[in-house]
Amino acid sequence: MMRKAKIILTLSLVGIFFLPLCTFTVFAAPKVIKIGITQIVEHPALNAVRDGFIDAMADQGYVEGENVVYDKLNAQGDMATANTIARKFVSEKVDMILSIATPTSMAAVNATSTIPIVFSAVTDPLSAGLVKDLKHSGNNVTGISDLTPVKRQIQLIKELFPEAKTVGTLYNASEVNSVTTNDLAKKACQELGMKLLEATVSSSADVYLAAQSLAGRVDAIYVSTDNTVVSALDAVVQVTNKYKIPLVLADPTTIGKGALVALGFNYYEHGRQAADIAIKVLKGTKPGDIPVEFAKNLELRINMDTVVRIASSAPEEILNGCMSFYEKLKEEGAQLTIETVVSK
């Protein structure tokens, strides 16, 4: 009887020590990835990048609230805030930073040399100092550029308005991406026999007066991917509607605000493309070994409400001009879609 009791006691003690180990092995919680998303300002294009990124991540099994959490912060156009956000992500040791737009990407790169950074909506990552080489950055950074086809956008203006002599533009000279696109626009205008009239702004509060300063002096207004101006695009539309000035955008996402036409990239798809890069990093590829990519597939959008407002006597001329331009780009091999929209 005593021998049996000892055996039972021994087995019970083994069970006591063994059970917690089994429980830990079976029920160990999977690692939850934390991604900090830093965005320079609130506007449709940058919001679309963020949404496209999150949706594409979910499609690949990284579901928000399950195995990934996002800390989504917006600098509201303030560079000091962008730097603070970047430092916050570093102190919290996030697993990755998604930076949307050039200023926030620069802030992130300045804040850490170890945490993987995937940038998006950056026009010129070389000039911005994000990477030293587009094919092999050699650091903790990679991403996707939205370098917009500036020359084609200026050609579109000339196609629609052959008699145009002066094109106005608004941009923030402190945005590296805007300086790059402005230089390209100036060169394109010169090649096409036109002049580029520039109006600079330092904040969204300056946009209305800057647009007003172009009225009566230009045949069309061109707005590239400048974050400051796009965030206050309603102010530009207010002026162009009042004076019936054709407004041409580099961002199809925002044409519903009242521009005439837009030629550029789909920023939701841009975000999805950035997610593909992020997933490579999460699966073990070093950011420095992933080449910087560029946005794909152009979109040409025409706002029918604005067509009628700007060219009420002959709207078909603008539509025919858009179709002609579309056909030319397709013949050149451009991946391009065309659609009409109405103001929202």
N, C-alpha and C positions, 0 to 999 in steps of 0.2 A: 504493500500500500504506500509506503513512504517513497519507494523508487518511482512509482507512477506519478505521484504528486510532484516530484522534482522534474520529471520530463515535461509535464504540463506547464509548470512554472517557467521552464527554460523556453519553451515554444512561445509562451505569452510574451516574454520579454523580447524575443526576437521580433515578434509581430509589432510590439510597441515602437521599436527602433526602425523597422523596415517600412511601416505604413507611411510616415511622413515623407520618406524619400520617394515612394511611389506617387504619392499625392503631388509632390512638387514637380516630378517629371511629367506627369499627365496634364496638370493644370497650369503650367508655367505660362504667364501672359506673354503674347507676342510683342515685340518692340513696336512702339508707336513712334513714327517719324514726325518730327516737327520741322515745318518749313516756314520761314519768315518771308512774307511778301511785302515789299516796299514799293510804293507807287508815288510818283512826284506830285500828281494832281488828279482831280476827279474830272474826267471827261469820257465820252462814249468809247473812243478808240482804246484808251488804256484800260477802261473797265472791261472791254471785250477781251483784251489780252489775258487779264486775270481770270475771267470766267472760262475762256477757252482752255487755259492751263488746268484749272481745277477739274473741268469736265473730262479732259483727255486723261488726266491722272486717274480719275475714277474708272474710266473705261479700261484702264490697264491694271485695275485691282487696288489702287491706292485711294481708298474711300474715306472722305472726310468724316471724322468722328469715330471711325473704326480703327484703322491702322495708320492714319495720318491726321495731323491737326495743322491748321494754318493760322498764323498770326498775321492778319491783313491790316496794314497800317498805311496811312496816306499823309504825305508831308505838306499837302495843301499849298504847293508851290514855293515852300520855304526851304532853302538849302540847309539852314541850321537845323531845322526839324528833321530833314533827311539824314543828316549826320547823327543826330540823336537816335533815330530809329535804327540805324545801322549798328551803333554801339550797343543798343539794347539787345539786338539779336545776338551779338557776339557774347555779351555777358550772360545771356540765357543759354548759350551753347546750342543753338538750333542746328539741325542736321544739314540744312541747306538754306540759301537765300535766293529767292527769285526777285530780281530787281527789274522794275518796269520803267523804262525811259532812261535817258543818259544821266541826268543829275543824280538820281537815286543809285544808279549803277556805279557812278564814280564814288559816291559816299560809301557804298558797300565795299568796294575794292580798297578804299583807304582805311577801312575799319578792320579788315582781317586778311591774312595771307594763308589761312588754314581752312576755314569753313568753305565748302564748295559754293560758288556763285554762278548762277545761270542768269544772264542778262537778256532782256527783250526790249523791243521798241527803241533800239539804239541805232542811230544813223551811221556813225563812224566810230567803231570801237577802237581803232588805232589812234585817231586824233584825240579821243577822250582818255587815252592812256589806260584802257581796260586790259588790253593785250598788246604784246609786241609783235605777234605773228598770227595771222588769221588761221593758219593751218595747225599751228602748234604753239599755244600761248605759253606753255612752260610754267604756268602758275595755277592757281586754284579757280580760274575763271574760264568760262566759255559761254556761248549763247547764240542769239539770233539777231541779225541786223535788219532794220526796216528801211534801209537806204532806198528812198523813193525814186522813181524814174523821172527826175526833174525835167530833163530835156524833152521827153515825150509829153509831159504835162504842158510845157510852154508851146510845143508844137500843136497841141490840141487847141490852145487859145488862137493860134494863127490859122488853124484849119477852120474854126468856127467864125472868126472875125478877121478876114484877110486884110482889112484896112487898118487894123489896130497898130498904133505906133508906140504907145506907152502902156506898160503893165505895172500896176502898183502891187506892193507886197508889204506885209507887216511881219515883224519877227522880234524876238528877244535876243539882243546881241550877246547876252551872257550865257545863252545856251549853245554849247559847242555844236550840237547837231544842227541848229538853225543857221549858224555861220556857214557851215558846210553846204547846206542846201541853198542858202542865199547866193553863195559864190557860183554854184552850178546854174542857178536861175539867171544870174547876170550874164554868164557866158552864153547860155542858150539864147537869151534875148538878143545879144549882140550878133550871134550867128544868123538869126532870123530877121535882122534889120529892125529890131525894136529896142526900146530903152526900158530899163527897170528902175522904177521910182520907189525908194525904200522909206518906210516909216518904222522906227524902232520903238519898242515898249520895254518897260522894266517890270511891269506887273499887269495882271488882268484888268485893273482899274484904268490903265492907260489905253486900252484897246479901242474904245469908242472914239476918243479924240484923235487917235492915230488914223483910224479909218476915215473919219470926217475930214482929215487933212488931205486925203487923196481924192476926195470928191471933186469933180470938175477938172481934174488934172490927168486922169488915166482913162484908158479905153476898157480895161478889165482889171480885176484884182485877183491875185494869186496868193493862196495861203497854203504853205507847206505843212510839215508835221511839227511845227512849233507848239510846244505844250501850253505856253502862256496864252497864245492867241486862240488856239483851238478850245481852251477851257472857257473863253469868253466869246465864242463864235457868234452868239446871238447879237452881240453889239455890232459885229461886222455886217451881219445880215440886215440889221436895222438900217444901216447906212446904204448898203447896196440896193436894198428894196426901194428906199426913198429916192435915190438918184438913178435907178434902173441901170446899175453897173453890173455886168456879168461877173459872178464870183466863181472861181475855179479852185477846187480843193485837191489836195494830195491824199485825203482821207475819205474813202467812200462811206465809212461808218457814220459820219456826221452830216451827210448831204441832206438828210431829212430836216435839218434846221432851216433850210431855205437857200442853199447854194444852187447854182445853175447845173454844173456838172462836177464830177469827181473822178479822178483816175488814180488808182493806188491799190494797196493790198488790203485783204480782209483781215482785220486785226483779231477776230475770234480765231481764225485759222492760224494766225501768227502765234497765239497763245498755245494752241494745240501742238504746234511745231516745237515750241519751247519745252513742252512737257515731254516730248520724245527724247530731247536732250537730257532733261532732268532724270528720266528713268535710267538712261545709260549710266549716269553718275551714281545713282542709288544702287545699281547692280554691280558697281565696283570699278567702272572705267574712270580714270583720273580726268578731271576737267581739262587739264592741259593737253591731253591726248585726243580731245574731241575738237575737230575743226569748227570754227565759227561758221554758221549757216546764214543764208539770206532768205528773206521772205519770198514766197512763191505765188504765182497765179494772180495776175492783175484783174481788177474789176473796173469797168466803166459804167458809172451810174448817172442817170439824167433825171433831174427833178422836174416833172411835168408842170407843177404849179408855177415854178419859177420860169420855165420856158414861156408860158403864156403871159406872165407878168413882164418879162424882159422884152419879148418879141411878139407882142400881141398881134401885130399886123401880119407876120409871116413866121409862125413857130416851126413850120415844116423845114425852114432853112437850117435851123439849129439841129433838128432831128436828122436831117439828111447829112449834115456835116459830121455828126457823131457816128452815123453809120459808115460814112466814107472813111473816117479815121479808124474805126474798128476794123474795117476790111483791110486797110493798109497794115495795121499791126499784126493781124492774123497772117497776112502774106509774108511778113518778116519772121514769122515763127513764134510770136508771143503767145503765151498761154493766157487767154483773155476771155472774160465773160462780159456781157452787156445787159443792162436792165434799166427799166424806168421806175421811179418812185414818186411819192407825193410827200409834201411837207407834213411833219408830225405836229 
